[in-house]
Amino acid sequence: MTTEDVARIAGVSQSTVSRVLNNYPYIRKNTREKVLAVIEELGFTRDEIARSLVEKRTASIGLILGSISNPFFAETAEVIIQRAQELKYDVIVYNTGHKDENLEQAINLLIGKRVEGIIITSVSKNYTKKIQKLHENGFPILLYNSFLDIKNVNFIVMDNRKGARLAVQHLIELGHKKIAKISGPSKYLATYERTVGYKEELMENGYKIDENLIFNSDYSYDRIYTFTKKVLKKKDRPTAIIAASDQMALAVLDAASSLNLKIPDDLSVIGFDNIRLASNEFIGLTTISQQMDKMSLTALEKLIYLIENKETASSSIQVFLKPELIIRKTTGPAPVND
């Protein structure tokens, strides 16, 4: 953002913005207040805006991650950073820990550092105001592995509903009738869509939905582990579990192991993402691939396109990637006794 942006939104000239920033005395009170309100609304400080009078480009972008401890985010960030360096862009990374207040702070800090665009993951569906405002003001912003119900917002995301249906189809074909679902918080549309797809596929195949077999909470290893052990101790326990991420699936595998259940003889497990660890020969996790490298590279290249074609780019960028079922060692036929 520059003083030109502030001037356009406030409906004044750029010179007026400059005079307000420099505390010029002969400015109408309502004009001064209007300019300062726009600056505050966009999350700038006066000094940051003033610097934009001199500096036009920073060749830097922001990357806001949900949790760097999740291999999905770490691996996709690595791809984005490497490609950005090849294109002569610096990347400033922030980790939100899946907290909206941290996302707000990260956006403000990145704008304060005058990044030319921002890529964001894991945006809560309740957190739309700031994203929409930036988008409407022409600031290049793009979501990946996430999307919002905002007109024309830019995003790169897998078809999460279809991915979940592929997982359920695979398990039904193997004879499983009682399938549990480990979901993340429903405040994320991507996670919500996976739960919807899971329910749709079960119902279309004549199975009833058992809400007691669905985990909807935060991304906590301990909570997932505890929930999994609880449902697996039931007399009429599930014979398969679908996790909303590979990281969650690992917690499920740990819980099953603690109960001496064999994978996949006693329990089949499917993850989401296809992180590198999933293909480890000792784990061999069946999973739904998000085409992580393609998603990451597309997100970066589309953002840079928005930055470098800011004046001419008009249509929004909305890409749905096709999910792919990767079958490995953690899924097999349903136990005969069940």
Secondary structure, DSSP 8 states (H G I E B T S, - for coil): --HHHHHHHHTS-HHHHHHHHTT-SSS-HHHHHHHHHHHHHTT--HHHHHHTTT-----EEEEEES-TTSHHHHHHHHHHHHHHHHTT-EEEEEE-TT-HHHHHHHHHHHHHTT-S-EEE---BTT--HHHHHHHHTT--EEEES---S-TT--EEEE-HHHHHHHHHHHHHHTT---EEEEE--TTBHHHHHHHHHHHHHHHHTT----GGGEEES-S-HHHHHHHHHHHHTSTT--SEEEESSHHHHHHHHHHHHHTT--TTTT-EEEEEE--GGGG-TTT--EEEE--HHHHHHHHHHHHHHHHHTTTT--S--EEEE--EEE--SS-----TT-
